[in-house]
Amino acid sequence: MELELSRMKKTLRVFGAGVLLTSSALVAWAVQTNSESVRMRPGRSLLTMGGIVSTPERQASPSFTAKALPQSPEQYSAWSAANANVPANYLTATALLFEQGLADPRGCKYQEIEVGTGSAWSGDGGVIKTHGWVLPGYKEPQFAIGWNGLVYPTVSVGTNADLVADLRMATNNGFVSRQSAMPEGMTLNPHALQGVKGCLLLRLGEVDWATACWLALAHHGIESRNEMMRSFSQTNSLESTNQIKLSGADPYLTWASDWVWSLFDRMICAHERGDERLALADARQIVAAQPLIEAECAKRGFKRQPYWDSRRNSELQPYLNFLDQLTQLHADLERRDKEGTRISAVSAGLTNITDQTERVRVLIRDLDLVQARQWSQPGGVNLAEDPVVSALVGEGDAAVEPLLDSLEHDKRLTRSVSFGRDFHRGRTVLSVNHAALVALRTILQAGFSNDSELRAYWNKYKHLKLEERLYAILNDDAARNRWQEAAANIVQPENVMRFPGGFSTERLVPTNTVARLRGERLRGKQNPSVTELLSRHALEVPTNNLGAYDLPACCQMYESR
């Protein structure tokens, strides 16, 4: 790997990740974070301004096997920094965060460690090497406190690390993130600048270093308001911050949000990859801390933002506005803990279950194990590609009634997560009834605006096979809103399967073989024939509203004849 020396002191912008890096910090960042926001995959490379930085293959994060995450030995020991020359808001914010659960590094050795991390894209960001405070008295596993203020089960513990060297690098040549959702690997990096880092240092009595970290953040904050791409000085020093002083503004909400986000992100990623015990430990900590933080923010006078959607625009958001799903997630994780670990029937061997009713039952049971992944940003999750959902689709009409029951009554969650952008804090764990709806729409090859419409559709047409169902719809004047959908299905090749959300798959057919159309069996229909129905519907103009005539749809229907 070669990086031009002339660019070593330039500021690099990693497009899409919202991260400002100096070249000398880039290698450390690339190795210690698996930032999927720039779509770095294990074994792939990141193209930079000065060359290529290759990321190593990552070991998979091991599952958490202990009963609980321990507290640090001096979590609630007396602490005072009353004489520290920092604003009072910084002191009270720091003290409160440790009372609310931010892990206390006192009494722990600063050492080299390896820990597992998460990724919004796959659940697993792999094992990374970093530095942290190792808790005394634990073996197999040992535990350490990371720079994000979380306790981690370690994969390995090495020799003592140089705290001062890490802090010099961080304050003189570290990196900051412009994104609200820092990847877990980045929050654990000793050279990343974040407010919580100063809290840990202040707790250790390192007042000067805590102040230096906060000043470095202030320095970058000033630059970001002007030129995002402005290069650092030739020495990359903070000489230009001599006139900058710590703001008197209250940092509590920002720090609390960053800390709870790290917990929430780890919980979501652990849940995605099936590490439910770690996810539950994080959920319980967030549930305990959330009301304390909300109350403290109100007490300190922070303003709450309004919701931006029309349904709730008269309401105000909570301060920790990325926790909308926390209650549901916590309940689902507690349920999983009580039920214990299981593998899906698909993984165990679905062909061993010869009774179709039983097969469908166990597949419905396994919908909470669905773990299809988001495929791009912006983008979506194709739940139909998950083996459990795919197997249910393969059962056809026999699965419809059980799926309808799941759609209407199942409160469980899957392990699939969707998001708008990975560098924003919005995360949604998709529900089991969402997976059931995808399976139903795929089996029926029809769209529905609500559950009641789906139920009514099935009650009306369940006695018919799919092709006969399509013909009945075309021959029903009351089903006008489904004519185009039926026509498209009739002329769809049998080797093509379409799924909700615009996804589709195509199965190869033998060479020189013409793929049959789904509606081939309807060619014998007479009085009226399918062609007569399509021609008639294409020419029908609503007599009560000429402006409602859908010319493109009618042209498409006419071409389907």
C-alpha positions as CSV (number, residue, x, y, z in Angstrom):
1,M,0.0,0.0,0.0
2,E,1.4,3.4,-1.0
3,L,0.1,6.8,0.0
4,E,1.7,9.9,-1.4
5,L,3.6,11.7,1.4
6,S,2.4,15.0,0.0
7,R,-1.2,13.9,0.8
8,M,-0.5,12.5,4.2
9,K,-1.5,15.7,5.9
10,K,-4.6,16.4,3.8
11,T,-8.1,15.9,5.0
12,L,-9.8,13.0,3.2
13,R,-13.5,12.9,2.7
14,V,-14.9,9.4,2.5
15,F,-18.0,10.0,0.4
16,G,-21.2,8.8,1.8
17,A,-19.9,8.1,5.3
18,G,-19.7,11.6,6.6
19,V,-16.2,11.1,8.0
20,L,-13.3,13.5,7.9
21,L,-10.0,11.7,8.1
22,T,-6.4,12.7,8.0
23,S,-4.3,10.3,5.9
24,S,-2.3,9.0,8.8
25,A,-5.5,8.1,10.6
26,L,-7.1,6.5,7.6
27,V,-5.3,3.1,8.0
28,A,-6.3,2.9,11.6
29,W,-9.9,3.7,10.7
30,A,-10.0,1.2,7.9
31,V,-8.7,-1.6,10.0
32,Q,-10.7,-0.8,13.2
33,T,-14.1,-0.1,11.6
34,N,-16.2,-2.0,9.2
35,S,-18.0,1.1,8.0
36,E,-20.8,-0.3,5.7
37,S,-21.8,3.3,5.0
38,V,-19.1,3.2,2.4
39,R,-19.9,-0.4,1.6
40,M,-16.6,-1.8,2.8
41,R,-16.8,-5.6,3.0
42,P,-14.4,-8.0,4.6
43,G,-11.6,-8.6,2.1
44,R,-12.6,-5.6,0.0
45,S,-10.6,-2.4,-0.5
46,L,-11.4,1.3,0.0
47,L,-10.3,3.7,-2.7
48,T,-8.8,6.9,-1.2
49,M,-7.4,10.0,-2.7
50,G,-3.9,8.7,-2.3
51,G,-4.1,5.0,-2.9
52,I,-5.7,1.8,-1.8
53,V,-6.2,0.8,1.8
54,S,-7.1,-2.9,2.1
55,T,-9.2,-4.2,4.9
56,P,-8.3,-7.7,6.3
57,E,-10.6,-10.6,6.4
58,R,-12.5,-10.5,9.7
59,Q,-13.2,-13.3,12.1
60,A,-16.9,-13.6,12.9
61,S,-18.0,-12.1,16.1
62,P,-18.6,-14.9,18.7
63,S,-21.9,-15.1,20.5
64,F,-22.1,-13.8,24.0
65,T,-22.4,-16.8,26.4
66,A,-22.2,-15.3,29.9
67,K,-25.3,-14.7,31.9
68,A,-24.9,-10.9,32.0
69,L,-22.5,-8.1,31.3
70,P,-20.7,-7.1,34.5
71,Q,-20.3,-3.7,36.0
72,S,-16.9,-2.1,36.2
73,P,-15.4,-2.4,39.8
74,E,-15.7,1.3,40.6
75,Q,-18.9,2.1,38.8
76,Y,-20.5,3.7,41.8
77,S,-17.5,4.6,43.8
78,A,-17.2,8.3,45.0
79,W,-15.9,10.7,42.4
80,S,-15.4,14.4,42.2
81,A,-13.8,16.7,39.7
82,A,-15.0,19.9,41.4
83,N,-11.6,21.6,40.9
84,A,-11.3,20.7,37.2
85,N,-11.1,23.8,35.0
86,V,-14.1,22.9,32.8
87,P,-17.6,24.3,32.6
88,A,-20.0,23.1,35.3
89,N,-22.3,21.6,32.6
90,Y,-19.5,19.3,31.6
91,L,-18.9,18.1,35.1
92,T,-22.6,17.4,35.9
93,A,-23.2,15.8,32.5
94,T,-20.3,13.5,33.1
95,A,-21.3,12.6,36.6
96,L,-24.9,11.8,35.5
97,L,-23.9,9.6,32.6
98,F,-21.9,7.4,34.9
99,E,-24.8,7.2,37.4
100,Q,-27.0,6.2,34.5
101,G,-24.7,3.4,33.3
102,L,-21.8,4.7,31.2
103,A,-19.1,2.2,32.0
104,D,-16.5,3.5,34.5
105,P,-12.8,2.8,33.5
106,R,-11.4,3.4,37.0
107,G,-9.7,0.3,38.5
108,C,-9.1,-1.3,35.0
109,K,-5.9,-1.7,33.0
110,Y,-5.7,-0.1,29.6
111,Q,-4.7,-2.9,27.2
112,E,-4.8,-4.3,23.7
113,I,-8.1,-6.2,23.1
114,E,-10.1,-7.9,20.5
115,V,-13.9,-7.6,20.5
116,G,-16.8,-8.5,18.2
117,T,-18.7,-5.7,16.5
118,G,-21.9,-5.2,14.5
119,S,-22.9,-4.0,11.1
120,A,-26.4,-2.7,10.1
121,W,-25.9,-4.5,6.8
122,S,-25.2,-8.0,8.0
123,G,-25.5,-7.9,11.8
124,D,-21.8,-8.9,12.1
125,G,-19.0,-6.4,11.6
126,G,-16.4,-9.0,12.7
127,V,-13.8,-9.0,15.4
128,I,-11.5,-6.0,15.6
129,K,-8.3,-5.1,17.4
130,T,-8.4,-2.0,19.5
131,H,-7.6,-0.7,23.0
132,G,-9.8,-0.6,26.1
133,W,-9.9,-1.0,29.9
134,V,-9.9,-4.6,31.0
135,L,-12.0,-5.4,34.0
136,P,-10.1,-7.3,36.7
137,G,-11.2,-10.7,38.1
138,Y,-12.8,-12.3,35.0
139,K,-11.7,-15.2,32.9
140,E,-13.3,-16.9,29.9
141,P,-14.6,-14.5,28.9
142,Q,-12.7,-11.4,30.1
143,F,-14.5,-8.1,29.8
144,A,-13.3,-4.7,28.7
145,I,-14.7,-1.1,28.5
146,G,-14.5,0.4,25.0
147,W,-14.1,4.0,24.0
148,N,-17.8,4.2,23.5
149,G,-18.5,3.6,27.2
150,L,-19.8,0.0,26.7
151,V,-18.7,-3.2,28.4
152,Y,-17.6,-5.9,25.9
153,P,-16.9,-9.6,26.2
154,T,-13.4,-9.9,24.8
155,V,-12.2,-12.3,22.2
156,S,-8.6,-11.8,23.4
157,V,-6.6,-9.6,25.7
158,G,-3.0,-8.5,24.9
159,T,-0.3,-6.4,26.4
160,N,-0.7,-3.0,28.0
161,A,-1.5,-0.2,25.6
162,D,-0.1,3.4,25.6
163,L,-3.0,5.7,26.6
164,V,-1.0,8.8,26.2
165,A,0.2,7.8,22.7
166,D,-3.5,7.1,21.7
167,L,-4.6,10.5,23.1
168,R,-1.8,12.4,21.3
169,M,-2.9,10.8,18.0
170,A,-6.6,11.5,18.7
171,T,-6.2,15.1,19.6
172,N,-3.5,16.0,17.1
173,N,-4.4,13.8,14.1
174,G,-7.6,11.9,14.9
175,F,-10.9,11.9,13.0
176,V,-14.4,13.0,13.5
177,S,-17.7,11.8,12.1
178,R,-20.3,14.1,10.5
179,Q,-22.8,11.2,10.6
180,S,-25.2,10.8,13.5
181,A,-24.9,7.0,13.5
182,M,-21.2,6.1,13.9
183,P,-20.4,2.5,13.1
184,E,-19.5,0.4,16.1
185,G,-16.0,-0.2,15.0
186,M,-15.4,3.6,14.7
187,T,-16.8,4.3,18.2
188,L,-14.3,1.8,19.6
189,N,-11.3,3.3,17.8
190,P,-8.9,5.1,20.2
191,H,-8.3,7.8,17.5
192,A,-11.9,8.7,17.0
193,L,-13.0,12.0,18.5
194,Q,-16.3,11.9,20.4
195,G,-17.7,13.6,23.4
196,V,-18.0,10.4,25.5
197,K,-14.2,9.9,25.2
198,G,-13.8,13.1,27.3
199,C,-16.2,11.8,30.0
200,L,-14.1,8.6,30.3
201,L,-10.9,10.6,30.7
202,L,-12.4,13.1,33.1
203,R,-13.6,10.1,35.3
204,L,-9.9,8.8,35.3
205,G,-8.7,12.2,36.5
206,E,-7.2,13.1,33.1
207,V,-8.6,16.6,33.0
208,D,-6.2,18.0,30.5
209,W,-6.7,15.2,28.1
210,A,-10.5,15.4,28.4
211,T,-10.3,19.1,27.7
212,A,-8.0,18.5,24.7
213,C,-10.5,16.0,23.3
214,W,-13.4,18.4,23.7
215,L,-11.4,21.2,22.2
216,A,-10.4,19.0,19.2
217,L,-14.1,18.4,18.6
218,A,-14.9,22.1,18.9
219,H,-12.1,22.7,16.3
220,H,-13.6,20.4,13.8
221,G,-17.1,21.7,14.5
222,I,-16.0,25.2,13.6
223,E,-14.4,23.9,10.3
224,S,-17.6,22.0,9.4
225,R,-19.7,25.1,9.5
226,N,-17.4,26.6,6.8
227,E,-15.6,24.3,4.4
228,M,-16.2,20.6,4.9
229,M,-13.2,19.8,2.7
230,R,-10.8,22.3,4.3
231,S,-7.4,20.7,4.9
232,F,-5.7,20.7,8.2
233,S,-2.6,22.8,8.8
234,Q,0.7,21.4,7.6
235,T,1.5,20.0,11.1
236,N,-2.1,18.8,11.7
237,S,-1.7,20.4,15.1
238,L,-4.4,22.2,17.0
239,E,-2.5,25.5,17.2
240,S,-5.4,27.2,15.4
241,T,-7.6,26.3,18.4
242,N,-5.7,28.4,20.9
243,Q,-8.4,30.9,20.9
244,I,-11.2,28.3,21.2
245,K,-12.6,27.7,24.6
246,L,-15.0,25.0,25.8
247,S,-18.5,26.2,25.1
248,G,-20.7,27.0,28.1
249,A,-23.6,25.2,26.3
250,D,-24.9,22.0,27.9
251,P,-23.4,18.9,26.2
252,Y,-25.6,16.4,28.2
253,L,-28.1,15.5,25.5
254,T,-25.4,15.1,22.8
255,W,-23.3,12.8,25.0
256,A,-26.3,10.8,26.3
257,S,-27.6,10.3,22.8
258,D,-24.2,9.1,21.5
259,W,-23.8,6.7,24.4
260,V,-27.4,5.3,24.1
261,W,-27.0,5.1,20.3
262,S,-23.9,2.9,20.8
263,L,-26.0,0.6,23.1
264,F,-28.9,0.6,20.7
265,D,-26.8,-0.1,17.6
266,R,-25.0,-3.0,19.3
267,M,-28.4,-4.4,20.4
268,I,-29.8,-4.2,16.9
269,C,-26.8,-5.8,15.3
270,A,-26.6,-8.5,17.9
271,H,-30.2,-9.3,17.3
272,E,-29.7,-9.4,13.5
273,R,-27.0,-12.0,13.8
274,G,-28.9,-14.0,16.5
275,D,-26.8,-13.1,19.5
276,E,-29.9,-12.6,21.6
277,R,-28.3,-12.7,25.0
278,L,-26.1,-9.7,24.2
279,A,-29.0,-7.9,22.6
280,L,-31.2,-8.5,25.7
281,A,-28.4,-7.2,28.0
282,D,-28.3,-4.0,26.0
283,A,-32.1,-3.7,25.8
284,R,-32.4,-3.9,29.6
285,Q,-29.7,-1.3,30.1
286,I,-31.4,1.1,27.6
287,V,-34.8,0.5,29.2
288,A,-33.3,1.5,32.6
289,A,-31.5,4.5,31.3
290,Q,-34.1,6.0,28.9
291,P,-36.6,7.5,31.4
292,L,-33.7,8.9,33.5
293,I,-32.2,10.6,30.4
294,E,-35.6,11.9,29.2
295,A,-36.4,13.4,32.6
296,E,-32.9,15.0,33.0
297,C,-33.1,16.5,29.5
298,A,-36.5,18.1,30.4
299,K,-35.0,19.3,33.7
300,R,-32.1,20.9,31.9
301,G,-34.4,22.7,29.5
302,F,-33.6,21.1,26.2
303,K,-36.2,21.6,23.5
304,R,-37.9,18.7,21.9
305,Q,-38.3,18.5,18.1
306,P,-41.7,18.1,16.5
307,Y,-42.6,15.0,14.5
308,W,-42.4,15.7,10.8
309,D,-45.0,13.3,9.5
310,S,-48.6,14.5,9.0
311,R,-50.0,11.9,11.4
312,R,-48.1,13.3,14.4
313,N,-47.1,16.8,13.4
314,S,-48.8,18.2,16.5
315,E,-46.7,16.0,18.9
316,L,-43.2,16.4,20.1
317,Q,-40.5,13.7,19.7
318,P,-38.7,12.2,22.8
319,Y,-35.2,13.4,23.2
320,L,-33.8,9.9,22.3
321,N,-35.9,9.9,19.1
322,F,-34.4,6.7,17.7
323,L,-36.0,4.4,20.4
324,D,-39.5,4.3,19.1
325,Q,-39.4,0.5,18.8
326,L,-37.6,-0.1,22.1
327,T,-40.6,-1.4,24.1
328,Q,-41.6,-3.9,21.4
329,L,-37.9,-4.9,20.9
330,H,-37.4,-5.4,24.6
331,A,-40.5,-7.5,24.9
332,D,-39.5,-9.7,21.9
333,L,-36.0,-10.2,23.3
334,E,-37.4,-11.3,26.7
335,R,-39.8,-13.7,24.8
336,R,-36.9,-15.2,22.9
337,D,-34.9,-15.6,26.2
338,K,-37.7,-17.5,27.8
339,E,-38.3,-19.7,24.8
340,G,-34.6,-20.6,24.3
341,T,-32.5,-21.0,21.2
342,R,-33.8,-23.0,18.2
343,I,-32.9,-23.5,14.6
344,S,-35.4,-23.2,11.8
345,A,-37.1,-26.2,10.3
346,V,-35.5,-25.3,7.0
347,S,-32.0,-25.6,8.5
348,A,-33.0,-28.8,10.3
349,G,-34.3,-30.3,7.0
350,L,-37.8,-29.4,5.9
351,T,-38.1,-32.6,3.8
352,N,-38.2,-34.6,7.0
353,I,-41.7,-33.2,7.6
354,T,-44.0,-35.0,5.2
355,D,-47.3,-33.6,6.4
356,Q,-48.0,-30.3,4.7
357,T,-50.1,-28.9,7.6
358,E,-47.3,-29.6,10.0
359,R,-44.8,-28.1,7.6
360,V,-46.7,-24.9,7.3
361,R,-47.2,-24.7,11.1
362,V,-43.4,-24.9,11.8
363,L,-42.6,-22.5,9.0
364,I,-45.1,-20.0,10.5
365,R,-43.4,-20.6,13.9
366,D,-40.0,-19.8,12.3
367,L,-41.0,-16.5,10.9
368,D,-39.3,-14.8,13.8
369,L,-36.0,-16.3,12.5
370,V,-36.3,-14.5,9.2
371,Q,-33.1,-12.6,8.5
372,A,-33.2,-11.2,5.0
373,R,-30.9,-8.2,4.7
374,Q,-31.2,-4.7,3.2
375,W,-29.6,-4.7,-0.2
376,S,-28.8,-0.9,-0.8
377,Q,-29.4,2.6,0.5
378,P,-31.9,3.9,-0.3
379,G,-33.3,0.4,-0.8
380,G,-35.3,-2.2,0.9
381,V,-35.4,-5.7,2.4
382,N,-36.7,-8.5,0.1
383,L,-38.2,-10.8,2.8
384,A,-39.2,-13.2,0.1
385,E,-35.6,-14.2,-0.4
386,D,-35.3,-15.6,3.2
387,P,-35.5,-19.4,3.2
388,V,-38.4,-19.5,5.6
389,V,-40.6,-17.1,3.6
390,S,-39.6,-18.8,0.4
391,A,-40.6,-22.2,1.8
392,L,-44.0,-20.8,2.8
393,V,-44.5,-19.4,-0.7
394,G,-43.6,-22.8,-2.0
395,E,-46.5,-24.3,0.0
396,G,-48.9,-22.3,-2.1
397,D,-52.6,-21.9,-1.2
398,A,-52.3,-24.3,1.7
399,A,-50.3,-21.7,3.6
400,V,-52.7,-18.8,3.1
401,E,-55.1,-19.4,6.0
402,P,-52.3,-19.8,8.6
403,L,-50.5,-16.8,7.1
404,L,-53.6,-14.7,7.4
405,D,-53.9,-15.7,11.0
406,S,-50.2,-14.7,11.5
407,L,-50.8,-11.4,9.7
408,E,-53.8,-10.5,11.9
409,H,-52.5,-11.7,15.3
410,D,-48.8,-12.3,15.5
411,K,-46.9,-9.7,17.5
412,R,-43.4,-11.1,17.1
413,L,-40.4,-9.5,15.3
414,T,-38.1,-11.0,12.7
415,R,-34.3,-10.5,12.6
416,S,-34.5,-8.4,9.5
417,V,-33.7,-4.7,9.8
418,S,-34.5,-1.8,7.4
419,F,-33.1,1.7,7.4
420,G,-33.1,4.8,5.3
421,R,-29.4,5.4,5.5
422,D,-26.9,3.5,7.7
423,F,-25.3,6.8,8.8
424,H,-28.7,8.0,10.2
425,R,-30.0,6.6,13.5
426,G,-33.3,5.2,12.2
427,R,-33.6,1.4,12.4
428,T,-36.7,-0.7,12.1
429,V,-36.8,-4.4,13.0
430,L,-39.4,-5.8,10.6
431,S,-42.4,-7.6,12.1
432,V,-43.4,-11.2,11.6
433,N,-46.8,-10.1,10.2
434,H,-44.8,-8.0,7.6
435,A,-43.1,-11.3,6.6
436,A,-46.5,-13.0,6.5
437,L,-47.8,-10.2,4.2
438,V,-44.9,-10.6,1.8
439,A,-45.6,-14.4,1.6
440,L,-49.3,-13.9,1.1
441,R,-48.8,-11.3,-1.7
442,T,-46.3,-13.5,-3.4
443,I,-48.6,-16.6,-3.2
444,L,-51.6,-14.7,-4.4
445,Q,-49.7,-12.4,-6.8
446,A,-51.8,-9.5,-5.8
447,G,-51.4,-6.2,-3.9
448,F,-53.6,-5.0,-1.0
449,S,-54.1,-1.7,0.7
450,N,-54.9,-3.3,4.1
451,D,-55.4,-6.6,5.9
452,S,-59.2,-6.5,5.6
453,E,-59.0,-6.2,1.8
454,L,-56.7,-9.2,1.7
455,R,-59.0,-11.3,3.8
456,A,-62.0,-10.4,1.6
457,Y,-60.0,-11.2,-1.5
458,W,-59.2,-14.7,-0.2
459,N,-62.7,-15.4,1.0
460,K,-64.0,-14.5,-2.5
461,Y,-61.5,-16.5,-4.6
462,K,-60.0,-19.2,-2.3
463,H,-62.0,-21.9,-4.1
464,L,-60.2,-21.2,-7.4
465,K,-56.7,-22.0,-8.5
466,L,-54.5,-19.0,-9.5
467,E,-55.2,-19.0,-13.2
468,E,-59.0,-19.5,-12.7
469,R,-58.8,-16.7,-10.2
470,L,-57.3,-14.4,-12.7
471,Y,-59.9,-15.2,-15.3
472,A,-62.7,-14.7,-12.7
473,I,-61.3,-11.2,-11.9
474,L,-61.2,-10.2,-15.6
475,N,-64.8,-11.5,-16.0
476,D,-66.0,-9.5,-13.0
477,D,-67.2,-6.0,-13.6
478,A,-67.0,-5.2,-9.9
479,A,-63.3,-6.1,-9.9
480,R,-62.2,-3.2,-12.2
481,N,-59.4,-2.2,-9.9
482,R,-57.7,-5.6,-10.4
483,W,-58.1,-6.0,-14.2
484,Q,-54.6,-4.7,-15.0
485,E,-53.0,-6.8,-12.3
486,A,-54.8,-9.9,-13.5
487,A,-53.8,-9.2,-17.2
488,A,-50.1,-8.7,-16.2
489,N,-50.2,-12.1,-14.3
490,I,-51.7,-14.0,-17.2
491,V,-49.0,-13.0,-19.6
492,Q,-46.1,-13.4,-17.1
493,P,-43.7,-16.2,-18.1
494,E,-43.9,-19.2,-15.8
495,N,-40.2,-19.0,-15.1
496,V,-40.5,-15.5,-13.6
497,M,-41.5,-14.9,-10.0
498,R,-42.4,-11.4,-8.9
499,F,-42.3,-10.3,-5.3
500,P,-43.7,-7.2,-3.4
501,G,-41.4,-4.2,-3.7
502,G,-40.4,-4.7,-7.3
503,F,-38.2,-7.7,-6.8
504,S,-38.2,-10.6,-9.2
505,T,-36.4,-13.8,-10.0
506,E,-36.0,-15.6,-13.3
507,R,-35.4,-19.4,-13.6
508,L,-33.4,-20.4,-16.7
509,V,-35.3,-22.6,-19.2
510,P,-33.6,-25.1,-21.5
511,T,-32.0,-23.8,-24.7
512,N,-34.4,-23.4,-27.6
513,T,-37.3,-23.7,-25.2
514,V,-40.0,-20.9,-25.1
515,A,-41.1,-20.1,-21.6
516,R,-44.8,-20.7,-21.2
517,L,-47.1,-18.0,-20.0
518,R,-48.8,-18.3,-16.7
519,G,-52.2,-18.0,-18.4
520,E,-51.6,-20.7,-21.0
521,R,-54.3,-22.9,-19.4
522,L,-56.9,-20.2,-20.1
523,R,-56.6,-20.3,-23.9
524,G,-59.6,-22.7,-24.0
525,K,-61.9,-20.3,-22.2
526,Q,-64.8,-19.1,-24.4
527,N,-67.8,-16.8,-24.2
528,P,-65.9,-14.7,-23.3
529,S,-62.3,-15.6,-24.1
530,V,-59.4,-14.0,-22.4
531,T,-58.6,-12.0,-25.5
532,E,-62.2,-10.7,-25.7
533,L,-62.1,-9.7,-22.0
534,L,-58.8,-7.8,-22.5
535,S,-60.0,-6.1,-25.6
536,R,-63.2,-5.0,-24.0
537,H,-61.6,-3.7,-20.8
538,A,-59.0,-1.8,-22.8
539,L,-61.7,0.2,-24.6
540,E,-63.9,0.9,-21.6
541,V,-64.1,4.5,-20.6
542,P,-65.7,5.5,-17.3
543,T,-69.0,7.1,-18.4
544,N,-69.2,9.2,-15.3
545,N,-65.7,10.6,-15.4
546,L,-63.9,10.8,-18.8
547,G,-60.8,12.2,-17.0
548,A,-60.4,9.0,-15.1
549,Y,-59.5,7.0,-18.3
550,D,-56.1,5.5,-17.7
551,L,-54.7,5.4,-21.3
552,P,-51.3,3.8,-20.4
553,A,-53.0,1.0,-18.4
554,C,-55.5,0.3,-21.2
555,C,-52.7,0.2,-23.8
556,Q,-50.8,-2.2,-21.7
557,M,-53.9,-4.4,-21.3
558,Y,-54.6,-4.3,-25.1
559,E,-51.0,-5.4,-25.8
560,S,-51.6,-8.3,-23.4
561,R,-54.2,-9.9,-25.7
